[in-house]
Amino acid sequence: MPKLVKSIFITNNKKQDLTLKTTPDTPAKNLPRLAENELEWELSAQIALRNRCSQP
C-alpha cells in the first residue's frame, strides 16, 4: 500500500527550510527523521511547531 505524501516545513536557527516527505519511492523507513506512525507524525509536527514558536 503506497504511503500518502506528507510534508512539514521546519525553519531552524539558520533560516534554512527543511522538507520531510514520504512517498512510495522513499518510504519512511529510509527517512529516520520522519515518523512512520500517524500519531507520531502529528505529535512530531506539534512539537516542532511549539519549539519553533518558543524560539526568540
MARZAGU-215405 format. One record per residue: x, y, z of N, C-alpha, C in turn. Coordinates in pm, whole numbers, plus 50000, padded with zeros to 5 digits. Atoms other than C-alpha are relative to their C-alpha. Example, Ala and Ser with C-alpha at 12.3 -4.5 7.8 and 13.67 -1.06 7.14 Angstrom:
<nodes>
500894988150000512304955050780500905012050000
499184988149994513674989450714499235010950073
</nodes>
This chain:
<nodes>
500854988050000500005000050000500885012450000
499164988050006501605033149894499665009750113
500214990349892502095059150162499535013249943
500414986750039500495093050149501215009250006
498924990249997502785122050075499705009950110
500184990749890503255142650387501225009050004
498894990649994505365173650415499855009050122
500004990049894506315196150704501235008649979
498884990850018508475226850672500425005150136
499464995649872510715234550968501135009749971
498944990250019512865265550986500884999550124
499095000649887515955261951202500615013750025
499414987249964518125289351354500705007049884
499304994350114519915294451024499035003849888
501034996550097516615301850847500074991249875
499875009550110517055270850635498764991150002
501215008250005513925252750518500364985449979
499785014450010513925215250571498664993649966
501245006850039511345193550399500124985250033
500065014249969510435159650538498834994349920
501035004950090508505139250286500114984849984
500005014350027507485103150238499134997349878
500715003650122506425089049901500184985149979
499785014350028506095053949758501444996949960
498625002350041509605058349618500975000950117
499134998449883511095068749952499174997450126
500795003449882509325050050233500625005750128
499574993849874509535063450586501194992850064
498895007249938511945035950690501355004849947
498764994550054514535052750466500265014250048
499864986549947513965086250635499854999550151
500095002149855514805081351004499415012050074
500544988449931513755116951091498495001149984
501434999350027510255110350963499264989350079
500785009749923507725093951193499074992449906
500825008150089506015064951017498574998950050
501335001349941503115062451257499265013349995
500794987750015500305087751201499975008350128
500044992849873500055096751569501365006250030
498664994749978503815100651598500255011949908
499834988950094503725122751287499325012650054
500734988549947501095145451444500725005950121
499294995349882502985147251772501315006949961
498754994050045506255154551591499765013849942
500344987150060504615182651396499655010250108
500394991049892503105197651711501225004350081
498804996849924506415195651899500905009549922
499184991550083508305211051608499435014249995
500654987050006505775239251584500165007350133
499854993949867505915245451960501435004850020
498604996249985509715245851956500335012149914
499764988850091509725269551660499405012850056
500664988249945507275293251830500665004950128
499394996149874509215293152156501395006149983
498694993950024512445304951991499865015149994
500054985450001513265342152033499995005749858
</nodes>
